[in-house]
Amino acid sequence: MTGFLVRRLAAGLFTLWAAATLAFFALRALPGDAIAAQLATSGATPGQIAARRALLGLDQPLSRQYLDMLWGLVRADPGYSLTSGRAVRDMIAEQLPATLALAFGGLVVGALAGIGLGALMALAGKRALRLVAEGTTALLLSTPVYWLGTLLIAAFSVHLRLLPSAGSGDMRSLILPWLTLGLGLAGGIARLAAASLAQNRDADFLRTARAKGLRERAVLRRHLFRSSLGPVVALLALQMGFLLGGAVLTEMLFVRPGLGQLTLTAVQERDFPVVQAVVTLGAAVYVLAGLLADTLAAWLDPRLRAEPEHV
């Protein structure tokens, strides 16, 4: 098990470095920067713009800026915003709770709906139930998030007037964003869960469990689901990394604060430190969630934690 965790940790560190490096060079491949965009429109002279860029270290060689960026991330100090001058760490801390609430709620909705649909597709005894589950899954997979959110707003906010369509005032304002994100994830989760359950439902260890006299419910819960949900857990971890930084459409649609809005604004303004910090944070969440998922999957299915054979 130790070797298993060490391999996953090494892969995670490489992912963090790759994400930070890609963000650094991709941003600098774009024309202009935040200083030029800010001061040029205010009538500043080229000399004033150059002085401001020098003050923020943007006149340094690219290699020096890159090493400074990496060292700042190692120290958990991504620097200061080029547009507002505020500490990037404080800006992220302000927006992170709203995004975490949105992401975790959406993930729970997606997991429950996806695993439920997958179980119906793979195990339902009635053909009608399987067809309904398959049709619902196909519909969820083919519906874009922004269109799904618009339909939910039209149904629950405009026509039924049960839930608010925007804002971040109370728990009720989170229900539609949770449903939008969660149902957008549920289709892929359902397909994977159905495939994994179908692959294992006739396995030898299940026949052995039934031969020992275990009830069917216990066989499904203690053996089939435990051995089949490892891939689903890994997918949920991947989705958590995506949700943390990829909820831009949902936050825009429901007019909510969060890291998505912060990142979008920073990209538009060429605010390098903010974008680099958010991208690296998303990669860190992805790595930690993946490590947790791999550990949980290995606990659920001991075959996954077996040490590789050396030839």
Buried (B, 14 or more C-beta within 10 A) or exposed (E): EEEBBEEBEEEBEEBBBEBBBEBBEEBBEEEEBBBBBBBEEEEBEEEEBBBBBEEBEBEBEEEEBBEEBBEBBEEEEBBBBBBEEEBBBEBBEBBBEBBBBBBBBBBEBBBEBBBBBBBBBBBBEEEEEBEBBBEBBEEBEEBEBBEBBBEBBEEBBEEEEEBBBBEBEEEEBBBBBBBBBBBBBBBBBBBBBBBBBBEBBEBEEBEEBBEEEBEEEEBBEEBBBBBBBBBBBBBBBBBBBBBBBBBBBBBBBBEBBBBBBBBBEBBEBBBBBBBBBBBBBBBBBBBBBBBBBBBBBBBBBEEBBEEEEEE
